[in-house]
Amino acid sequence: MYSNHREAYRQAFFIAWQKWQKKLPLEAVEAQLVEIIIQHPEYHALLEKPEAYQYQEFSLEENPFFHMSLHLAIREQIHTNRPAGIAQLYQQLIQTSQPHEVEHSMMTCLAQVMQAAQQSGEMPEEEEYLEKLKLI
């Protein structure tokens, strides 16, 4: 699943969706991907046509694979509580909003911190990220 090769990474989404539709057994990460895909019906038609979208160029803001990957990243952070304290912040946030919407807000913060790190050439600042999350 984890790959720097765009096509291989996208293929994981296509395969998970195809397996789910055929009611085939899913690996753990595939089950996570399917859960995210189900919450995004706007991507279903795209995922049913891998030959058309495997190599499609998307702007970052409109990239469905990037969007779904951010969901996966947020869920992994919450599951592992890394950075430390994120699981508790998430629990607080879902008291007032739906989990999916909370993830979207968290994804915005994560993308901002990652973009800043990329521009500076530094590692992402976990404390900055947690502070942004506290402002949601």
VMD Tcl script that draws the C-alpha trace (Angstrom):
set ca {
  {0.00 0.00 0.00}
  {2.69 2.46 0.96}
  {4.56 3.48 -2.15}
  {6.14 6.53 -3.70}
  {5.03 5.24 -7.08}
  {1.77 7.02 -7.93}
  {0.33 4.28 -10.13}
  {1.03 1.55 -7.57}
  {-0.56 3.63 -4.85}
  {-3.64 4.31 -6.94}
  {-3.87 0.66 -7.85}
  {-4.43 -0.16 -4.17}
  {-7.62 1.92 -4.23}
  {-8.85 0.32 -7.46}
  {-8.16 -3.21 -6.22}
  {-9.79 -2.64 -2.82}
  {-12.93 -1.26 -4.47}
  {-13.10 -4.09 -7.00}
  {-12.65 -6.72 -4.29}
  {-15.37 -5.14 -2.15}
  {-17.79 -5.03 -5.07}
  {-17.12 -8.71 -5.81}
  {-17.51 -9.55 -2.10}
  {-13.97 -10.93 -1.95}
  {-12.01 -10.97 1.31}
  {-10.17 -7.74 2.05}
  {-6.84 -7.23 3.70}
  {-6.88 -4.86 6.69}
  {-5.67 -1.82 4.76}
  {-8.09 -2.60 1.93}
  {-10.96 -2.63 4.43}
  {-9.85 0.81 5.61}
  {-9.74 2.07 2.02}
  {-13.20 0.69 1.28}
  {-14.60 2.39 4.38}
  {-13.23 5.70 3.12}
  {-14.42 5.06 -0.44}
  {-17.95 4.27 0.75}
  {-18.05 7.66 2.45}
  {-17.20 9.31 -0.88}
  {-19.81 8.26 -3.44}
  {-18.54 11.01 -5.74}
  {-15.47 8.81 -6.38}
  {-17.26 5.52 -7.05}
  {-17.57 5.96 -10.82}
  {-13.91 6.95 -11.04}
  {-12.81 3.87 -9.09}
  {-14.83 1.63 -11.39}
  {-12.72 2.75 -14.38}
  {-9.08 2.19 -13.48}
  {-8.05 2.23 -17.14}
  {-9.38 5.79 -17.46}
  {-8.08 7.22 -14.19}
  {-4.91 5.29 -13.33}
  {-2.74 7.90 -15.07}
  {-5.11 10.88 -14.91}
  {-3.53 14.15 -13.84}
  {-5.39 15.99 -11.09}
  {-4.71 19.26 -9.37}
  {-3.86 18.65 -5.74}
  {-7.12 20.21 -4.56}
  {-9.18 17.95 -6.85}
  {-7.18 14.74 -6.51}
  {-9.47 12.01 -5.14}
  {-6.52 9.75 -4.31}
  {-4.84 12.50 -2.29}
  {-8.11 13.23 -0.51}
  {-8.71 9.60 0.42}
  {-5.05 9.19 1.42}
  {-5.38 12.10 3.83}
  {-8.36 10.34 5.43}
  {-6.22 7.23 5.80}
  {-3.36 9.27 7.30}
  {-5.65 10.95 9.83}
  {-7.11 7.61 10.87}
  {-3.63 6.15 11.30}
  {-2.59 9.14 13.41}
  {-5.63 8.71 15.64}
  {-5.11 4.95 15.92}
  {-1.44 5.32 16.90}
  {-1.93 8.60 18.81}
  {0.93 10.12 16.88}
  {1.55 12.92 17.32}
  {0.91 12.35 21.00}
  {-2.43 13.82 22.01}
  {-4.15 13.63 18.61}
  {-6.47 10.79 19.68}
  {-7.75 12.85 22.60}
  {-8.22 15.92 20.38}
  {-10.18 13.80 17.93}
  {-12.42 12.48 20.72}
  {-13.12 16.04 21.81}
  {-13.88 17.18 18.26}
  {-16.37 14.40 17.53}
  {-18.43 15.50 20.52}
  {-19.71 18.43 18.44}
  {-19.36 17.24 14.82}
  {-19.68 14.11 12.73}
  {-16.47 12.03 12.56}
  {-16.21 12.36 8.77}
  {-16.48 16.15 8.95}
  {-13.94 16.23 11.78}
  {-11.55 14.25 9.59}
  {-12.00 16.81 6.82}
  {-11.13 19.64 9.21}
  {-8.12 17.70 10.48}
  {-7.04 17.01 6.90}
  {-6.97 20.72 6.17}
  {-4.64 21.26 9.13}
  {-2.44 18.35 8.11}
  {-2.19 19.59 4.53}
  {-1.23 23.08 5.73}
  {1.53 21.74 7.98}
  {2.81 19.41 5.27}
  {2.85 22.20 2.69}
  {4.76 24.48 5.07}
  {7.28 21.71 5.74}
  {7.73 21.08 2.05}
  {8.31 24.78 1.37}
  {10.81 25.12 4.20}
  {12.56 21.82 3.55}
  {12.12 20.96 7.24}
  {10.28 18.14 8.96}
  {6.63 18.91 9.81}
  {6.20 20.54 13.20}
  {4.01 18.29 15.34}
  {3.31 21.03 17.90}
  {2.20 23.42 15.15}
  {-0.08 20.72 13.81}
  {-1.61 20.02 17.23}
  {-2.12 23.75 17.81}
  {-3.98 24.04 14.50}
  {-6.15 21.08 15.47}
  {-7.03 22.75 18.77}
  {-8.46 25.69 16.81}
  {-10.98 23.56 14.91}
}
mol new
graphics top color blue
foreach p $ca { graphics top sphere $p radius 0.5 }
foreach p [lrange $ca 0 end-1] q [lrange $ca 1 end] { graphics top cylinder $p $q radius 0.2 }
display resetview
